[in-house]
Amino acid sequence: MVDGGSQQTWPGRLRAAFVSHAAGISPGSPVPPIARPAYALQALFAGVVLAGVAATDFTLGSGPLASGLYLLLWLALAAPLARRYGMRRAALFMESVSFAPLGGLLTVCATIMVASISEDFADDWLIRSDQALGFDWLAAYKFSRSYPTVVRVLNFAYWSMDPQIVLVPLALALTRQERTMWVFFTAWLIALMATALIFPLAPARGAAIHFGLTPDSLSKDWFWQFGPRIESLRHGAGRDISSMAMGIVSVPSFHAAAAVMFTWAGRSLPYLSWPIAALNLLMVISTPISGIHYLVDVLAGVLVGAVAIAAARMMAARD
């Protein structure tokens, strides 16, 4: 006689194996208490952005931004399910690599939409604020062009924000610094949401346009795109968010805020705390030149980062 179990199809055997595995699992909390503020902020931010897209003539489009947004949303939603079924390490990995970049893409969407209703360009008073602080942006920019190697180092530091968005939280997860990781994510989202709210009150054409500069080998084309892109959004163009995706925020500088938060989080990483601090100090220094920010943008960003950390720590203390 043939054993009836041997006749079971492979989908049936797979289902039976999963049921057997699930039966031996003690259900866990999908979201640990320390992670709840970050999850709540991420859900709120995503809900507001997606509702804004649904209620306006903006669309996410089909470019890399939309694809990345869908992938990161899937990872962020899958993580609690994985933890619910006992796969804590898989959940922690998905959260560590998805949470910060997801917030970043949501901010790109939000700032593009609010740029369409933003106030008048604020370059004049931003420059006056710099002058009151004793900083001459144009003189600093021209001086930097005498030292191209230094500018290239600063450019590297400025662009290091993108890999740090994933690598710093991942390092915290791998070294079991989960509490620090979640406080960092909470601060990150607070800072991003504050940036999106402040930006439309003081948009800028950008120093490159304001001072009539021309491109050189050390500059990027997007230095000359801030003002035109914001103006086109105000006039009803560029409703495909994916095709418009780029950083258009002047004040506060999120690079400066990010540098503060990376440095704070890096203190928990053995052997990496000082290299992370040095890299992010260079990021702050690079922001006026490599990011075409006014000094007041940078100072506002540092303040936003510091306040976000303080607020996140207060929220974590309640758990």
C-alpha positions in Angstrom: 0.0 0.0 0.0 1.1 3.6 -0.7 1.2 5.9 2.3 -1.4 8.6 1.9 1.0 11.2 3.3 3.4 10.5 0.4 0.8 11.5 -2.1 0.4 15.0 -0.6 1.4 17.7 -3.1 4.3 20.1 -2.4 2.1 23.1 -1.7 0.3 20.9 0.9 3.5 19.8 2.5 4.7 23.5 2.6 1.5 24.6 4.2 1.7 21.8 6.8 5.3 22.7 7.6 4.3 26.3 8.1 1.3 25.4 10.3 3.6 23.2 12.4 6.2 25.9 12.7 3.6 28.6 13.6 2.1 26.3 16.2 5.3 26.2 18.1 5.7 30.0 18.1 4.8 32.1 21.1 3.2 35.2 19.5 5.1 38.3 20.1 4.3 42.0 20.0 4.4 43.2 16.4 5.9 46.6 17.6 8.0 46.8 20.7 7.2 49.7 23.1 10.4 51.6 22.3 9.5 51.5 18.6 5.9 52.8 18.9 6.7 56.5 18.7 8.6 56.0 15.5 6.0 53.7 14.0 3.2 56.2 14.9 5.2 59.1 13.3 5.9 57.1 10.2 2.3 56.1 9.8 1.1 59.7 10.3 3.6 61.0 7.8 2.8 58.4 5.2 -0.9 58.9 5.7 -0.7 62.7 5.3 1.5 62.4 2.2 -0.6 59.8 0.5 -3.8 61.7 1.4 -2.2 64.8 -0.1 -1.5 62.9 -3.4 -5.1 61.6 -3.4 -6.6 65.0 -2.8 -4.6 67.0 -5.3 -3.5 66.8 -8.9 -0.1 65.4 -7.9 0.8 61.8 -8.7 3.7 59.6 -7.5 4.4 58.6 -11.1 6.3 55.5 -12.0 10.0 56.6 -11.7 12.6 55.4 -9.2 11.1 57.5 -6.3 7.7 55.8 -6.6 9.3 52.3 -6.9 11.6 53.0 -3.9 8.6 54.3 -1.9 6.5 51.2 -2.6 9.4 48.9 -1.7 10.2 50.7 1.6 6.5 50.8 2.6 6.4 47.0 2.0 9.4 46.5 4.2 8.1 48.7 6.9 4.7 46.9 6.9 6.3 43.4 6.7 8.5 43.9 9.7 5.8 43.8 12.4 4.3 40.7 10.7 7.7 39.0 10.8 8.1 39.9 14.5 4.6 38.7 15.2 5.6 35.2 14.0 8.9 35.1 15.9 11.3 36.3 13.2 12.7 39.1 15.3 16.0 39.4 13.5 14.4 39.6 10.1 12.1 42.3 11.4 14.9 44.3 12.9 16.9 44.1 9.6 13.9 45.2 7.6 13.3 48.1 10.0 17.0 49.2 10.1 17.3 49.5 6.3 13.9 50.9 5.6 12.8 53.3 8.2 15.1 56.3 7.6 15.0 56.2 3.8 11.3 55.8 3.8 11.0 59.0 5.9 13.4 60.7 3.4 11.3 59.8 0.4 8.1 60.9 2.1 9.8 64.2 2.8 10.7 64.6 -0.9 7.1 64.1 -1.8 5.8 66.4 0.9 8.2 69.3 0.0 7.4 69.0 -3.7 3.7 69.4 -2.9 4.0 72.2 -0.4 6.4 74.1 -2.8 3.4 74.7 -5.0 1.9 76.9 -2.2 5.1 78.3 -0.8 5.8 81.9 0.2 8.0 84.3 -1.8 11.6 83.5 -2.2 13.6 84.4 1.0 17.1 84.7 -0.4 17.4 88.4 0.4 16.7 88.1 4.1 18.7 84.9 4.3 21.7 86.7 3.0 21.1 89.6 5.4 20.9 87.1 8.2 24.3 85.7 7.1 25.8 89.1 7.0 24.5 89.9 10.5 26.4 86.7 11.6 29.5 88.0 9.8 29.4 85.4 7.0 29.9 86.3 3.4 28.6 83.4 1.3 29.9 84.6 -2.0 33.4 85.3 -0.7 33.5 81.8 1.0 32.4 80.2 -2.3 35.0 82.0 -4.4 37.7 81.2 -1.8 36.8 77.5 -1.9 37.5 77.4 -5.7 41.2 78.0 -4.9 41.4 74.6 -3.2 39.7 72.0 -5.5 41.0 69.0 -3.5 39.4 70.4 -0.3 36.1 71.0 -2.2 36.1 67.4 -3.4 36.6 66.1 0.2 33.7 68.3 1.3 31.6 67.1 -1.6 32.3 63.5 -0.4 31.3 64.4 3.1 28.1 66.1 1.9 27.0 63.1 -0.2 27.9 60.7 2.6 24.4 61.3 4.1 22.8 58.9 1.7 24.8 55.8 2.7 24.7 56.8 6.4 20.9 56.7 6.2 21.1 52.9 6.0 24.5 52.1 7.4 24.2 53.9 10.8 20.9 52.2 11.8 22.1 48.9 10.4 25.3 49.1 12.6 23.1 49.9 15.6 20.9 46.9 14.9 23.9 44.6 14.4 25.5 45.7 17.7 22.2 45.3 19.5 21.8 49.0 20.2 18.1 48.7 19.5 17.0 51.4 21.9 19.4 53.9 20.4 18.2 52.9 16.9 14.6 53.6 17.7 15.3 56.9 19.5 17.3 57.8 16.4 14.4 56.9 14.1 12.0 58.9 16.2 14.3 62.0 16.1 14.8 61.5 12.4 11.1 61.6 11.7 10.5 64.6 13.9 13.3 66.4 12.1 12.0 65.5 8.7 8.4 66.6 9.5 9.7 69.8 11.0 11.7 70.4 7.8 8.7 69.9 5.6 6.6 72.3 7.7 9.2 75.1 7.8 10.4 74.9 4.2 7.4 76.6 2.5 7.7 79.6 4.8 11.1 80.5 3.5 11.9 78.9 0.1 15.0 80.0 -1.7 16.1 80.3 -5.3 19.5 79.2 -4.1 22.8 81.1 -3.8 24.1 79.9 -7.2 21.2 81.6 -8.9 21.0 84.6 -6.6 24.7 85.5 -7.1 24.6 84.8 -10.9 27.3 82.0 -10.7 28.1 79.8 -13.6 28.8 76.0 -13.4 32.4 74.8 -13.0 33.9 71.3 -12.6 33.3 71.2 -8.9 29.6 72.2 -8.9 26.5 70.2 -9.8 23.8 71.1 -12.2 21.1 71.0 -9.5 22.7 74.1 -7.9 20.8 76.0 -10.6 17.5 74.1 -10.3 16.0 75.1 -7.0 14.4 78.3 -8.0 13.1 77.2 -11.4 11.7 74.0 -10.0 9.8 75.8 -7.2 8.5 78.3 -9.7 7.2 75.6 -12.1 5.4 73.9 -9.2 3.8 77.2 -8.2 2.5 77.6 -11.8 0.9 74.1 -11.9 3.7 72.2 -13.7 5.6 69.2 -12.5 2.7 67.2 -11.0 4.6 63.9 -11.5 6.5 63.7 -8.2 8.9 61.0 -9.4 10.1 63.3 -12.3 10.5 66.3 -10.0 12.3 64.4 -7.2 15.2 66.3 -5.7 16.0 68.2 -2.6 14.7 71.7 -2.8 14.8 72.7 0.8 17.0 75.7 1.8 16.1 76.4 5.4 16.5 74.4 7.5 19.3 72.4 6.1 18.4 68.7 6.7 22.0 67.7 6.0 23.0 69.7 9.1 20.2 68.2 11.1 21.2 64.7 9.9 24.8 65.3 10.9 23.8 66.1 14.5 21.6 62.9 14.6 24.2 60.6 13.1 26.8 61.9 15.5 24.5 61.3 18.5 23.6 57.8 17.3 27.2 57.0 16.5 28.3 57.5 20.1 26.8 54.0 20.8 29.0 52.3 18.2 32.4 51.0 19.5 35.3 52.0 17.3 33.0 54.0 15.0 32.0 56.9 17.2 34.9 59.2 16.4 35.0 58.4 12.6 31.3 59.1 12.4 31.6 62.3 14.4 34.5 63.5 12.2 32.6 62.7 9.0 29.5 64.5 10.1 31.5 67.5 11.3 32.8 67.7 7.7 29.2 67.4 6.5 28.2 70.4 8.4 31.2 72.4 7.2 30.5 71.3 3.6 26.8 72.3 3.6 27.2 76.0 2.6 29.5 75.1 -0.4 28.7 71.6 -1.4 25.0 72.0 -0.7 24.7 75.7 -1.7 23.1 76.6 1.6 23.2 79.9 3.5 24.8 79.8 6.9 21.5 80.5 8.6 20.1 77.4 6.9 22.9 75.3 8.5 22.4 76.8 12.0 18.6 76.2 11.7 19.3 72.6 10.7 21.6 72.0 13.7 18.9 73.4 16.0 16.2 71.1 14.4 18.5 68.1 14.8 19.2 68.9 18.5 15.6 69.6 19.3 14.5 66.4 17.5 16.9 64.3 19.6 15.7 65.9 22.9 12.1 65.3 21.9 12.8 61.7 20.9 14.6 61.0 24.2 11.7 62.4 26.1 9.3 60.2 24.2 11.5 57.1 24.8 11.7 57.8 28.6 8.0 57.2 28.9 8.4 53.5 27.9 
